[in-house]
Amino acid sequence: MSQRDTLVHLFAGGAIYFAAYSNCKEKLNGVFDPDSTQVHMISAAMAGFTAITATNPIWLIKTRLQLDARNRGEKRMGAFECVRKVYQTDGLRGFYRGMSASYAGISETVIHFVIYESIKQKLLEYKIAATMENEDESVKEASDFVGMMLAAATSKTCATTIAYPHEVIRTRLREEGTKYRSFFQTLSLVVQEEGYGSLYRGLTTHLVRQIPNTAIMMATYELVVYLLNG
């Protein structure tokens, strides 16, 4: 069940994120220097805010189901039962627990896109220089998309490593009936009780899951944009 929720989030979240990012970037290119760092940072932040606000309930249900499966073994709670339980306990507000930590995680998105766009620009400049030397027409090749995948993997690794503590805090806030109440209260409590190392617990597993996903997603996005632009 949690796997299905993850797929729903990836498709819905990805569609919302890239639509918001593209639209914001297009508008900001008319305000700031086109494709500047400011454009990438603001676009990534606005897209992250939009996607997080829209998909937080899906992530909350996914987290609750994972924790319930761990605690209850084979007698697992269904998704609809989980939704009903959250609503009965906390109302609509309950579906947005942990959103403050998700908003803190926008910093990861900003770092990721700033590094990604910078590497992509360097690759583009290298491609243009090589094309001019050979006097060939510049066209997209498979190697270009491989380069974008490597750029995405590099930028995501850097961004996730820097901003990972928000993932730990967000998971704690989404637990049912816990002592965790707010972002900074949870951050302080986790450090006091478990030490600073606990803020990076599960980082390796998270990277193993996120890096291939991000690399494929970014290359697919660039391919779709390229095909749509003819």
Secondary structure, 3 states (H helix, E strand, C coil): CHHHHHHHHHHHHHHHHHHHHHHHHHHHCCCCCCCCHHHHHHHHHHHHHHHHHHHHHHHHHHHHHHHHHHHHCCCCCCHHHHHHHHHHHHHHHHHHCCHHHHHHCHHHHHHHHHHHHHHHHHHHHHHHHHHHHHCCCCCCCHHHHHHHHHHHHHHHHHHHHHHCHHHHHHHHHHCCCCCCCCHHHHHHHHHHHHCHHHHHCCHHHHHHHHHHHHHHHHHHHHHHHHHHCC
